[in-house]
Each structure stands twice: as structure tokens, then as C-alpha cells.
Amino acid sequence: MNKENKTDFEAAASEKSLTAEFREFLLDNKKFWLIPIILVMLLLGLLILFSGSSAAPFRYTLF
């Protein structure tokens, strides 16, 4: 597919990353209260990910 044949949707999708779009959404819509919720969800996801690895004994030092 040539660059000349890109649709508006494809052109818009290739401009920004997901994190840049999300950050812009938070700033434009003043949804700052979502930031702590997302951080906690990411930390819990990391704990779940590390619970089955060799890094599991080191997570006990966090609590």
C-alpha cells in the first residue's frame, strides 16, 4: 500500500502512540483522577507477572 493511498483513519493512527493519545486525553478532559487508578493497576499487573518468575522472593521486601 502506497503512502498516497492512506485513508484518513490510517493517517491519524500512524501519527501518535497510544500513550501519547491517552496522555492528551487526560490533559484535555481534566481526568487527572484516573492517573492513580491506572498506576495501581499497572503495579498489580507487575506483581502478578513477577509472582511466577525468579523475582518472586524479592517482591516480599516491598511489603
PDB file of N, H, CA, C and O in Angstrom:
ATOM      1  N   MET A   1       0.843  -1.173   0.000  1.00  0.00           N
ATOM      2  CA  MET A   1       0.000   0.000   0.000  1.00  0.00           C
ATOM      3  C   MET A   1       0.888   1.236   0.000  1.00  0.00           C
ATOM      4  O   MET A   1       1.777   1.365   0.841  1.00  0.00           O
ATOM      5  N   ASN A   2       0.659   2.111  -0.907  1.00  0.00           N
ATOM      6  H   ASN A   2      -0.064   2.006  -1.591  1.00  0.00           H
ATOM      7  CA  ASN A   2       1.439   3.340  -1.001  1.00  0.00           C
ATOM      8  C   ASN A   2       0.987   4.352   0.034  1.00  0.00           C
ATOM      9  O   ASN A   2      -0.146   4.318   0.514  1.00  0.00           O
ATOM     10  N   LYS A   3       1.900   5.250   0.365  1.00  0.00           N
ATOM     11  H   LYS A   3       2.821   5.277  -0.025  1.00  0.00           H
ATOM     12  CA  LYS A   3       1.552   6.296   1.334  1.00  0.00           C
ATOM     13  C   LYS A   3       0.488   7.232   0.790  1.00  0.00           C
ATOM     14  O   LYS A   3      -0.270   7.830   1.555  1.00  0.00           O
ATOM     15  N   GLU A   4       0.427   7.363  -0.553  1.00  0.00           N
ATOM     16  H   GLU A   4       1.042   6.878  -1.174  1.00  0.00           H
ATOM     17  CA  GLU A   4      -0.568   8.244  -1.143  1.00  0.00           C
ATOM     18  C   GLU A   4      -1.975   7.700  -0.985  1.00  0.00           C
ATOM     19  O   GLU A   4      -2.941   8.464  -1.018  1.00  0.00           O
ATOM     20  N   ASN A   5      -2.106   6.393  -0.814  1.00  0.00           N
ATOM     21  H   ASN A   5      -1.322   5.773  -0.787  1.00  0.00           H
ATOM     22  CA  ASN A   5      -3.410   5.750  -0.746  1.00  0.00           C
ATOM     23  C   ASN A   5      -3.945   5.609   0.677  1.00  0.00           C
ATOM     24  O   ASN A   5      -4.988   4.989   0.879  1.00  0.00           O
ATOM     25  N   LYS A   6      -3.264   6.162   1.648  1.00  0.00           N
ATOM     26  H   LYS A   6      -2.416   6.666   1.484  1.00  0.00           H
ATOM     27  CA  LYS A   6      -3.723   6.023   3.032  1.00  0.00           C
ATOM     28  C   LYS A   6      -5.036   6.765   3.235  1.00  0.00           C
ATOM     29  O   LYS A   6      -5.244   7.864   2.722  1.00  0.00           O
ATOM     30  N   THR A   7      -5.896   6.140   3.987  1.00  0.00           N
ATOM     31  H   THR A   7      -5.727   5.247   4.404  1.00  0.00           H
ATOM     32  CA  THR A   7      -7.143   6.801   4.346  1.00  0.00           C
ATOM     33  C   THR A   7      -6.892   7.754   5.506  1.00  0.00           C
ATOM     34  O   THR A   7      -5.815   7.741   6.103  1.00  0.00           O
ATOM     35  N   ASP A   8      -7.866   8.565   5.821  1.00  0.00           N
ATOM     36  H   ASP A   8      -8.741   8.576   5.337  1.00  0.00           H
ATOM     37  CA  ASP A   8      -7.731   9.495   6.947  1.00  0.00           C
ATOM     38  C   ASP A   8      -7.538   8.743   8.255  1.00  0.00           C
ATOM     39  O   ASP A   8      -6.794   9.182   9.133  1.00  0.00           O
ATOM     40  N   PHE A   9      -8.218   7.603   8.377  1.00  0.00           N
ATOM     41  H   PHE A   9      -8.822   7.247   7.665  1.00  0.00           H
ATOM     42  CA  PHE A   9      -8.105   6.796   9.590  1.00  0.00           C
ATOM     43  C   PHE A   9      -6.691   6.260   9.760  1.00  0.00           C
ATOM     44  O   PHE A   9      -6.131   6.329  10.854  1.00  0.00           O
ATOM     45  N   GLU A  10      -6.116   5.734   8.704  1.00  0.00           N
ATOM     46  H   GLU A  10      -6.572   5.678   7.816  1.00  0.00           H
ATOM     47  CA  GLU A  10      -4.760   5.198   8.779  1.00  0.00           C
ATOM     48  C   GLU A  10      -3.740   6.295   9.037  1.00  0.00           C
ATOM     49  O   GLU A  10      -2.772   6.093   9.771  1.00  0.00           O
ATOM     50  N   ALA A  11      -3.958   7.458   8.431  1.00  0.00           N
ATOM     51  H   ALA A  11      -4.744   7.622   7.835  1.00  0.00           H
ATOM     52  CA  ALA A  11      -3.040   8.572   8.657  1.00  0.00           C
ATOM     53  C   ALA A  11      -3.101   9.039  10.106  1.00  0.00           C
ATOM     54  O   ALA A  11      -2.066   9.338  10.700  1.00  0.00           O
ATOM     55  N   ALA A  12      -4.282   9.104  10.674  1.00  0.00           N
ATOM     56  H   ALA A  12      -5.123   8.861  10.191  1.00  0.00           H
ATOM     57  CA  ALA A  12      -4.431   9.522  12.070  1.00  0.00           C
ATOM     58  C   ALA A  12      -3.853   8.480  13.012  1.00  0.00           C
ATOM     59  O   ALA A  12      -3.285   8.831  14.047  1.00  0.00           O
ATOM     60  N   ALA A  13      -3.988   7.218  12.674  1.00  0.00           N
ATOM     61  H   ALA A  13      -4.449   6.933  11.833  1.00  0.00           H
ATOM     62  CA  ALA A  13      -3.492   6.149  13.542  1.00  0.00           C
ATOM     63  C   ALA A  13      -1.977   6.103  13.569  1.00  0.00           C
ATOM     64  O   ALA A  13      -1.396   5.686  14.571  1.00  0.00           O
ATOM     65  N   SER A  14      -1.335   6.512  12.515  1.00  0.00           N
ATOM     66  H   SER A  14      -1.807   6.850  11.701  1.00  0.00           H
ATOM     67  CA  SER A  14       0.120   6.427  12.468  1.00  0.00           C
ATOM     68  C   SER A  14       0.795   7.656  13.059  1.00  0.00           C
ATOM     69  O   SER A  14       2.023   7.683  13.144  1.00  0.00           O
ATOM     70  N   GLU A  15       0.056   8.659  13.465  1.00  0.00           N
ATOM     71  H   GLU A  15      -0.941   8.636  13.396  1.00  0.00           H
ATOM     72  CA  GLU A  15       0.658   9.891  13.960  1.00  0.00           C
ATOM     73  C   GLU A  15       1.150   9.785  15.399  1.00  0.00           C
ATOM     74  O   GLU A  15       2.272  10.199  15.692  1.00  0.00           O
ATOM     75  N   LYS A  16       0.339   9.241  16.303  1.00  0.00           N
ATOM     76  H   LYS A  16      -0.572   8.905  16.065  1.00  0.00           H
ATOM     77  CA  LYS A  16       0.679   9.240  17.724  1.00  0.00           C
ATOM     78  C   LYS A  16       0.622   7.834  18.286  1.00  0.00           C
ATOM     79  O   LYS A  16      -0.071   6.959  17.767  1.00  0.00           O
ATOM     80  N   SER A  17       1.371   7.641  19.362  1.00  0.00           N
ATOM     81  H   SER A  17       1.934   8.352  19.784  1.00  0.00           H
ATOM     82  CA  SER A  17       1.320   6.361  20.049  1.00  0.00           C
ATOM     83  C   SER A  17       0.118   6.327  20.994  1.00  0.00           C
ATOM     84  O   SER A  17      -0.521   7.349  21.242  1.00  0.00           O
ATOM     85  N   LEU A  18      -0.169   5.170  21.501  1.00  0.00           N
ATOM     86  H   LEU A  18       0.351   4.340  21.300  1.00  0.00           H
ATOM     87  CA  LEU A  18      -1.298   5.015  22.407  1.00  0.00           C
ATOM     88  C   LEU A  18      -1.092   5.807  23.693  1.00  0.00           C
ATOM     89  O   LEU A  18      -2.025   6.432  24.197  1.00  0.00           O
ATOM     90  N   THR A  19       0.121   5.782  24.219  1.00  0.00           N
ATOM     91  H   THR A  19       0.879   5.274  23.810  1.00  0.00           H
ATOM     92  CA  THR A  19       0.373   6.516  25.460  1.00  0.00           C
ATOM     93  C   THR A  19       0.272   8.028  25.252  1.00  0.00           C
ATOM     94  O   THR A  19      -0.208   8.742  26.132  1.00  0.00           O
ATOM     95  N   ALA A  20       0.723   8.520  24.093  1.00  0.00           N
ATOM     96  H   ALA A  20       1.113   7.939  23.378  1.00  0.00           H
ATOM     97  CA  ALA A  20       0.604   9.949  23.810  1.00  0.00           C
ATOM     98  C   ALA A  20      -0.860  10.350  23.674  1.00  0.00           C
ATOM     99  O   ALA A  20      -1.272  11.401  24.164  1.00  0.00           O
ATOM    100  N   GLU A  21      -1.639   9.510  23.010  1.00  0.00           N
ATOM    101  H   GLU A  21      -1.304   8.656  22.612  1.00  0.00           H
ATOM    102  CA  GLU A  21      -3.073   9.790  22.880  1.00  0.00           C
ATOM    103  C   GLU A  21      -3.752   9.788  24.239  1.00  0.00           C
ATOM    104  O   GLU A  21      -4.587  10.650  24.515  1.00  0.00           O
ATOM    105  N   PHE A  22      -3.404   8.825  25.097  1.00  0.00           N
ATOM    106  H   PHE A  22      -2.727   8.125  24.874  1.00  0.00           H
ATOM    107  CA  PHE A  22      -4.032   8.735  26.414  1.00  0.00           C
ATOM    108  C   PHE A  22      -3.647   9.921  27.278  1.00  0.00           C
ATOM    109  O   PHE A  22      -4.490  10.479  27.981  1.00  0.00           O
ATOM    110  N   ARG A  23      -2.370  10.314  27.231  1.00  0.00           N
ATOM    111  H   ARG A  23      -1.685   9.861  26.660  1.00  0.00           H
ATOM    112  CA  ARG A  23      -1.929  11.479  27.999  1.00  0.00           C
ATOM    113  C   ARG A  23      -2.656  12.739  27.539  1.00  0.00           C
ATOM    114  O   ARG A  23      -3.066  13.562  28.357  1.00  0.00           O
ATOM    115  N   GLU A  24      -2.812  12.882  26.241  1.00  0.00           N
ATOM    116  H   GLU A  24      -2.479  12.214  25.575  1.00  0.00           H
ATOM    117  CA  GLU A  24      -3.533  14.032  25.710  1.00  0.00           C
ATOM    118  C   GLU A  24      -5.002  14.016  26.143  1.00  0.00           C
ATOM    119  O   GLU A  24      -5.579  15.061  26.440  1.00  0.00           O
ATOM    120  N   PHE A  25      -5.598  12.826  26.174  1.00  0.00           N
ATOM    121  H   PHE A  25      -5.129  11.977  25.933  1.00  0.00           H
ATOM    122  CA  PHE A  25      -6.977  12.693  26.652  1.00  0.00           C
ATOM    123  C   PHE A  25      -7.100  13.136  28.097  1.00  0.00           C
ATOM    124  O   PHE A  25      -8.021  13.873  28.451  1.00  0.00           O
ATOM    125  N   LEU A  26      -6.160  12.682  28.946  1.00  0.00           N
ATOM    126  H   LEU A  26      -5.412  12.083  28.659  1.00  0.00           H
ATOM    127  CA  LEU A  26      -6.208  13.052  30.363  1.00  0.00           C
ATOM    128  C   LEU A  26      -6.066  14.553  30.550  1.00  0.00           C
ATOM    129  O   LEU A  26      -6.767  15.145  31.371  1.00  0.00           O
ATOM    130  N   LEU A  27      -5.172  15.170  29.802  1.00  0.00           N
ATOM    131  H   LEU A  27      -4.602  14.689  29.135  1.00  0.00           H
ATOM    132  CA  LEU A  27      -4.948  16.600  29.961  1.00  0.00           C
ATOM    133  C   LEU A  27      -6.104  17.432  29.404  1.00  0.00           C
ATOM    134  O   LEU A  27      -6.521  18.409  30.026  1.00  0.00           O
ATOM    135  N   ASP A  28      -6.618  17.051  28.248  1.00  0.00           N
ATOM    136  H   ASP A  28      -6.280  16.257  27.743  1.00  0.00           H
ATOM    137  CA  ASP A  28      -7.693  17.825  27.628  1.00  0.00           C
ATOM    138  C   ASP A  28      -8.998  17.732  28.393  1.00  0.00           C
ATOM    139  O   ASP A  28      -9.717  18.723  28.526  1.00  0.00           O
ATOM    140  N   ASN A  29      -9.306  16.548  28.895  1.00  0.00           N
ATOM    141  H   ASN A  29      -8.722  15.744  28.787  1.00  0.00           H
ATOM    142  CA  ASN A  29     -10.586  16.333  29.568  1.00  0.00           C
ATOM    143  C   ASN A  29     -10.499  16.465  31.079  1.00  0.00           C
ATOM    144  O   ASN A  29     -11.485  16.240  31.782  1.00  0.00           O
ATOM    145  N   LYS A  30      -9.327  16.827  31.581  1.00  0.00           N
ATOM    146  H   LYS A  30      -8.526  17.010  31.010  1.00  0.00           H
ATOM    147  CA  LYS A  30      -9.101  17.025  33.021  1.00  0.00           C
ATOM    148  C   LYS A  30      -9.530  15.798  33.839  1.00  0.00           C
ATOM    149  O   LYS A  30     -10.247  15.906  34.834  1.00  0.00           O
ATOM    150  N   LYS A  31      -9.071  14.650  33.389  1.00  0.00           N
ATOM    151  H   LYS A  31      -8.489  14.562  32.581  1.00  0.00           H
ATOM    152  CA  LYS A  31      -9.364  13.387  34.073  1.00  0.00           C
ATOM    153  C   LYS A  31      -8.154  12.948  34.909  1.00  0.00           C
ATOM    154  O   LYS A  31      -7.717  11.801  34.822  1.00  0.00           O
ATOM    155  N   PHE A  32      -7.625  13.859  35.706  1.00  0.00           N
ATOM    156  H   PHE A  32      -7.980  14.791  35.777  1.00  0.00           H
ATOM    157  CA  PHE A  32      -6.430  13.568  36.488  1.00  0.00           C
ATOM    158  C   PHE A  32      -6.667  12.486  37.538  1.00  0.00           C
ATOM    159  O   PHE A  32      -5.720  11.839  37.985  1.00  0.00           O
ATOM    160  N   TRP A  33      -7.908  12.289  37.931  1.00  0.00           N
ATOM    161  H   TRP A  33      -8.678  12.815  37.568  1.00  0.00           H
ATOM    162  CA  TRP A  33      -8.215  11.288  38.941  1.00  0.00           C
ATOM    163  C   TRP A  33      -8.001   9.869  38.405  1.00  0.00           C
ATOM    164  O   TRP A  33      -7.957   8.924  39.192  1.00  0.00           O
ATOM    165  N   LEU A  34      -7.869   9.699  37.092  1.00  0.00           N
ATOM    166  H   LEU A  34      -7.906  10.467  36.452  1.00  0.00           H
ATOM    167  CA  LEU A  34      -7.615   8.375  36.528  1.00  0.00           C
ATOM    168  C   LEU A  34      -6.163   7.929  36.696  1.00  0.00           C
ATOM    169  O   LEU A  34      -5.873   6.734  36.664  1.00  0.00           O
ATOM    170  N   ILE A  35      -5.257   8.881  36.873  1.00  0.00           N
ATOM    171  H   ILE A  35      -5.493   9.853  36.898  1.00  0.00           H
ATOM    172  CA  ILE A  35      -3.833   8.544  36.941  1.00  0.00           C
ATOM    173  C   ILE A  35      -3.516   7.599  38.105  1.00  0.00           C
ATOM    174  O   ILE A  35      -2.833   6.602  37.873  1.00  0.00           O
ATOM    175  N   PRO A  36      -3.967   7.847  39.345  1.00  0.00           N
ATOM    176  CA  PRO A  36      -3.661   6.892  40.424  1.00  0.00           C
ATOM    177  C   PRO A  36      -4.275   5.516  40.194  1.00  0.00           C
ATOM    178  O   PRO A  36      -3.668   4.503  40.541  1.00  0.00           O
ATOM    179  N   ILE A  37      -5.458   5.471  39.621  1.00  0.00           N
ATOM    180  H   ILE A  37      -5.951   6.294  39.339  1.00  0.00           H
ATOM    181  CA  ILE A  37      -6.108   4.186  39.354  1.00  0.00           C
ATOM    182  C   ILE A  37      -5.290   3.376  38.356  1.00  0.00           C
ATOM    183  O   ILE A  37      -5.088   2.176  38.546  1.00  0.00           O
ATOM    184  N   ILE A  38      -4.828   4.012  37.315  1.00  0.00           N
ATOM    185  H   ILE A  38      -4.992   4.986  37.160  1.00  0.00           H
ATOM    186  CA  ILE A  38      -4.050   3.319  36.295  1.00  0.00           C
ATOM    187  C   ILE A  38      -2.703   2.881  36.849  1.00  0.00           C
ATOM    188  O   ILE A  38      -2.235   1.787  36.534  1.00  0.00           O
ATOM    189  N   LEU A  39      -2.070   3.719  37.674  1.00  0.00           N
ATOM    190  H   LEU A  39      -2.451   4.608  37.930  1.00  0.00           H
ATOM    191  CA  LEU A  39      -0.795   3.340  38.271  1.00  0.00           C
ATOM    192  C   LEU A  39      -0.943   2.122  39.180  1.00  0.00           C
ATOM    193  O   LEU A  39      -0.102   1.224  39.153  1.00  0.00           O
ATOM    194  N   VAL A  40      -1.994   2.087  39.973  1.00  0.00           N
ATOM    195  H   VAL A  40      -2.677   2.816  39.995  1.00  0.00           H
ATOM    196  CA  VAL A  40      -2.224   0.939  40.849  1.00  0.00           C
ATOM    197  C   VAL A  40      -2.477  -0.324  40.027  1.00  0.00           C
ATOM    198  O   VAL A  40      -1.983  -1.398  40.369  1.00  0.00           O
ATOM    199  N   MET A  41      -3.239  -0.197  38.953  1.00  0.00           N
ATOM    200  H   MET A  41      -3.641   0.676  38.675  1.00  0.00           H
ATOM    201  CA  MET A  41      -3.494  -1.354  38.102  1.00  0.00           C
ATOM    202  C   MET A  41      -2.208  -1.858  37.446  1.00  0.00           C
ATOM    203  O   MET A  41      -2.013  -3.067  37.321  1.00  0.00           O
ATOM    204  N   LEU A  42      -1.335  -0.949  37.029  1.00  0.00           N
ATOM    205  H   LEU A  42      -1.493   0.033  37.131  1.00  0.00           H
ATOM    206  CA  LEU A  42      -0.054  -1.364  36.451  1.00  0.00           C
ATOM    207  C   LEU A  42       0.833  -2.048  37.487  1.00  0.00           C
ATOM    208  O   LEU A  42       1.483  -3.048  37.183  1.00  0.00           O
ATOM    209  N   LEU A  43       0.863  -1.516  38.708  1.00  0.00           N
ATOM    210  H   LEU A  43       0.334  -0.704  38.955  1.00  0.00           H
ATOM    211  CA  LEU A  43       1.664  -2.142  39.765  1.00  0.00           C
ATOM    212  C   LEU A  43       1.144  -3.533  40.116  1.00  0.00           C
ATOM    213  O   LEU A  43       1.931  -4.459  40.314  1.00  0.00           O
ATOM    214  N   LEU A  44      -0.176  -3.681  40.192  1.00  0.00           N
ATOM    215  H   LEU A  44      -0.814  -2.929  40.031  1.00  0.00           H
ATOM    216  CA  LEU A  44      -0.733  -5.008  40.459  1.00  0.00           C
ATOM    217  C   LEU A  44      -0.414  -5.980  39.328  1.00  0.00           C
ATOM    218  O   LEU A  44      -0.126  -7.152  39.572  1.00  0.00           O
ATOM    219  N   GLY A  45      -0.466  -5.497  38.112  1.00  0.00           N
ATOM    220  H   GLY A  45      -0.700  -4.545  37.914  1.00  0.00           H
ATOM    221  CA  GLY A  45      -0.106  -6.334  36.972  1.00  0.00           C
ATOM    222  C   GLY A  45       1.341  -6.778  37.032  1.00  0.00           C
ATOM    223  O   GLY A  45       1.655  -7.922  36.704  1.00  0.00           O
ATOM    224  N   LEU A  46       2.234  -5.873  37.452  1.00  0.00           N
ATOM    225  H   LEU A  46       1.979  -4.943  37.718  1.00  0.00           H
ATOM    226  CA  LEU A  46       3.641  -6.246  37.597  1.00  0.00           C
ATOM    227  C   LEU A  46       3.835  -7.274  38.703  1.00  0.00           C
ATOM    228  O   LEU A  46       4.633  -8.200  38.560  1.00  0.00           O
ATOM    229  N   LEU A  47       3.105  -7.112  39.810  1.00  0.00           N
ATOM    230  H   LEU A  47       2.457  -6.359  39.926  1.00  0.00           H
ATOM    231  CA  LEU A  47       3.213  -8.101  40.892  1.00  0.00           C
ATOM    232  C   LEU A  47       2.744  -9.475  40.431  1.00  0.00           C
ATOM    233  O   LEU A  47       3.355 -10.487  40.775  1.00  0.00           O
ATOM    234  N   ILE A  48       1.673  -9.517  39.661  1.00  0.00           N
ATOM    235  H   ILE A  48       1.177  -8.695  39.382  1.00  0.00           H
ATOM    236  CA  ILE A  48       1.183 -10.795  39.141  1.00  0.00           C
ATOM    237  C   ILE A  48       2.188 -11.396  38.173  1.00  0.00           C
ATOM    238  O   ILE A  48       2.422 -12.604  38.178  1.00  0.00           O
ATOM    239  N   LEU A  49       2.779 -10.549  37.344  1.00  0.00           N
ATOM    240  H   LEU A  49       2.588  -9.567  37.340  1.00  0.00           H
ATOM    241  CA  LEU A  49       3.760 -11.025  36.379  1.00  0.00           C
ATOM    242  C   LEU A  49       4.982 -11.596  37.075  1.00  0.00           C
ATOM    243  O   LEU A  49       5.493 -12.643  36.679  1.00  0.00           O
ATOM    244  N   PHE A  50       5.458 -10.906  38.121  1.00  0.00           N
ATOM    245  H   PHE A  50       5.042 -10.055  38.443  1.00  0.00           H
ATOM    246  CA  PHE A  50       6.656 -11.355  38.817  1.00  0.00           C
ATOM    247  C   PHE A  50       6.401 -12.486  39.806  1.00  0.00           C
ATOM    248  O   PHE A  50       7.355 -13.087  40.300  1.00  0.00           O
ATOM    249  N   SER A  51       5.153 -12.788  40.104  1.00  0.00           N
ATOM    250  H   SER A  51       4.378 -12.300  39.703  1.00  0.00           H
ATOM    251  CA  SER A  51       4.873 -13.834  41.089  1.00  0.00           C
ATOM    252  C   SER A  51       5.255 -15.212  40.563  1.00  0.00           C
ATOM    253  O   SER A  51       5.539 -16.113  41.353  1.00  0.00           O
ATOM    254  N   GLY A  52       5.268 -15.388  39.284  1.00  0.00           N
ATOM    255  H   GLY A  52       5.038 -14.656  38.643  1.00  0.00           H
ATOM    256  CA  GLY A  52       5.620 -16.686  38.724  1.00  0.00           C
ATOM    257  C   GLY A  52       7.039 -16.756  38.210  1.00  0.00           C
ATOM    258  O   GLY A  52       7.394 -17.722  37.534  1.00  0.00           O
ATOM    259  N   SER A  53       7.858 -15.772  38.504  1.00  0.00           N
ATOM    260  H   SER A  53       7.569 -14.987  39.053  1.00  0.00           H
ATOM    261  CA  SER A  53       9.221 -15.767  37.981  1.00  0.00           C
ATOM    262  C   SER A  53      10.222 -15.923  39.111  1.00  0.00           C
ATOM    263  O   SER A  53       9.859 -16.102  40.274  1.00  0.00           O
ATOM    264  N   SER A  54      11.480 -15.851  38.741  1.00  0.00           N
ATOM    265  H   SER A  54      11.775 -15.706  37.797  1.00  0.00           H
ATOM    266  CA  SER A  54      12.527 -15.973  39.758  1.00  0.00           C
ATOM    267  C   SER A  54      12.644 -14.716  40.601  1.00  0.00           C
ATOM    268  O   SER A  54      13.379 -14.711  41.588  1.00  0.00           O
ATOM    269  N   ALA A  55      11.949 -13.660  40.244  1.00  0.00           N
ATOM    270  H   ALA A  55      11.352 -13.664  39.442  1.00  0.00           H
ATOM    271  CA  ALA A  55      11.972 -12.422  41.027  1.00  0.00           C
ATOM    272  C   ALA A  55      10.958 -12.449  42.167  1.00  0.00           C
ATOM    273  O   ALA A  55      10.852 -11.476  42.913  1.00  0.00           O
ATOM    274  N   ALA A  56      10.212 -13.544  42.319  1.00  0.00           N
ATOM    275  H   ALA A  56      10.298 -14.335  41.713  1.00  0.00           H
ATOM    276  CA  ALA A  56       9.173 -13.633  43.340  1.00  0.00           C
ATOM    277  C   ALA A  56       9.698 -13.406  44.768  1.00  0.00           C
ATOM    278  O   ALA A  56       9.035 -12.707  45.534  1.00  0.00           O
ATOM    279  N   PRO A  57      10.844 -13.957  45.160  1.00  0.00           N
ATOM    280  CA  PRO A  57      11.293 -13.705  46.543  1.00  0.00           C
ATOM    281  C   PRO A  57      11.594 -12.235  46.839  1.00  0.00           C
ATOM    282  O   PRO A  57      11.520 -11.805  47.990  1.00  0.00           O
ATOM    283  N   PHE A  58      11.930 -11.475  45.816  1.00  0.00           N
ATOM    284  H   PHE A  58      11.991 -11.824  44.880  1.00  0.00           H
ATOM    285  CA  PHE A  58      12.272 -10.071  46.034  1.00  0.00           C
ATOM    286  C   PHE A  58      11.059  -9.182  46.215  1.00  0.00           C
ATOM    287  O   PHE A  58      11.194  -8.065  46.715  1.00  0.00           O
ATOM    288  N   ARG A  59       9.888  -9.635  45.828  1.00  0.00           N
ATOM    289  H   ARG A  59       9.778 -10.542  45.422  1.00  0.00           H
ATOM    290  CA  ARG A  59       8.717  -8.789  45.995  1.00  0.00           C
ATOM    291  C   ARG A  59       8.261  -8.730  47.461  1.00  0.00           C
ATOM    292  O   ARG A  59       7.536  -7.811  47.841  1.00  0.00           O
ATOM    293  N   TYR A  60       8.675  -9.688  48.275  1.00  0.00           N
ATOM    294  H   TYR A  60       9.264 -10.434  47.966  1.00  0.00           H
ATOM    295  CA  TYR A  60       8.296  -9.666  49.674  1.00  0.00           C
ATOM    296  C   TYR A  60       8.982  -8.540  50.435  1.00  0.00           C
ATOM    297  O   TYR A  60       8.522  -8.146  51.507  1.00  0.00           O
ATOM    298  N   THR A  61      10.078  -8.022  49.891  1.00  0.00           N
ATOM    299  H   THR A  61      10.452  -8.343  49.021  1.00  0.00           H
ATOM    300  CA  THR A  61      10.752  -6.912  50.558  1.00  0.00           C
ATOM    301  C   THR A  61       9.970  -5.609  50.367  1.00  0.00           C
ATOM    302  O   THR A  61      10.236  -4.624  51.055  1.00  0.00           O
ATOM    303  N   LEU A  62       9.011  -5.598  49.442  1.00  0.00           N
ATOM    304  H   LEU A  62       8.795  -6.399  48.884  1.00  0.00           H
ATOM    305  CA  LEU A  62       8.222  -4.393  49.215  1.00  0.00           C
ATOM    306  C   LEU A  62       7.137  -4.226  50.265  1.00  0.00           C
ATOM    307  O   LEU A  62       6.668  -3.109  50.485  1.00  0.00           O
ATOM    308  N   PHE A  63       6.723  -5.312  50.924  1.00  0.00           N
ATOM    309  H   PHE A  63       7.104  -6.219  50.745  1.00  0.00           H
ATOM    310  CA  PHE A  63       5.606  -5.235  51.859  1.00  0.00           C
ATOM    311  C   PHE A  63       6.036  -5.563  53.261  1.00  0.00           C
ATOM    312  O   PHE A  63       5.215  -5.546  54.178  1.00  0.00           O
TER     313      PHE A  63
END
